[in-house]
Amino acid sequence: MAPPSSPSLVEFQHVRFAYGERVILDDVCFTIPRGKVTALMGASGGGKTTVMRLIGGQFKAQQGKVMLHGLKASGEVLDVGGMDRDALYLARRRMGMLFQFGALFTDLTVFDNVAFPLREHTDLTEDMVRDVVLMKLNAVGLRGARDLMPSEVSGGMARRVALARAIALDPELVMYDEPFAGLDPISLGTAARLIRQLNDAMGLTSLVVSHDLEETFHIADKVIIIANGKIAAQGTPDEVRHSDNPLVHQFVNALPEGPVRFHYPAASVDADFSVGANQ
């Protein structure tokens, strides 16, 4: 079968999305390159999770299009917003999702958590399910933990179990929502290395939403920074790190002062205190 012609797996074409009057994305254009690790970064509330929900079809763009290029290696270009339910569900089977804190089923064992999508979406025999689950758990270093319950594993291990579940169906696109949040340095480094290794070994396309600059810049091929509803910068980690955009400069250098202010807009201190003194 000929490989898909487009170098991009996902493309945002002049996308606008708002919650009521609050505009989150305004005429946003970018691509997620096939076979690469793309980092999506920006201040909290900037629209990163909204981007993932638009890709997964939970939300529909109010203007513009979210396109999937050649999902299922067919070369077909699909508009997420124009899919009916059946087409959307088929597309979602080619996507994996790692939620921020794993979102494991607490009453299922590690094994059964990873087996869940296989049992739900395939007709594999239990012997075949067992082989696939053990291979995925082995890939994240947890084959020996298959009989444990989620309450019996650490936070870092739970994140790795969730990653094994996310890749159980051999997806083409894996989306990671804050995969490093709350992890100790060892677990954080392990998670980052796994994302990079699995992406390359399985031929995945990865979208990583993260605030951890050091680890994310280390594993990413492309970085996109969203700010104020727009794309503030995009390119290689080195290009973004040396951007002359003041907001990007503040973000990548963790500066307390810049376009993003510490203080919420308010009247001057003198004005506020003088009002209180006169009451």
Summary of the structure (lengths in Angstrom):
residues: 279
radius of gyration: 21.0
end to end distance: 78.9
largest distance: 79.5
contacts: 858
relative contact order: 0.15
helix: 41%
strand: 23%
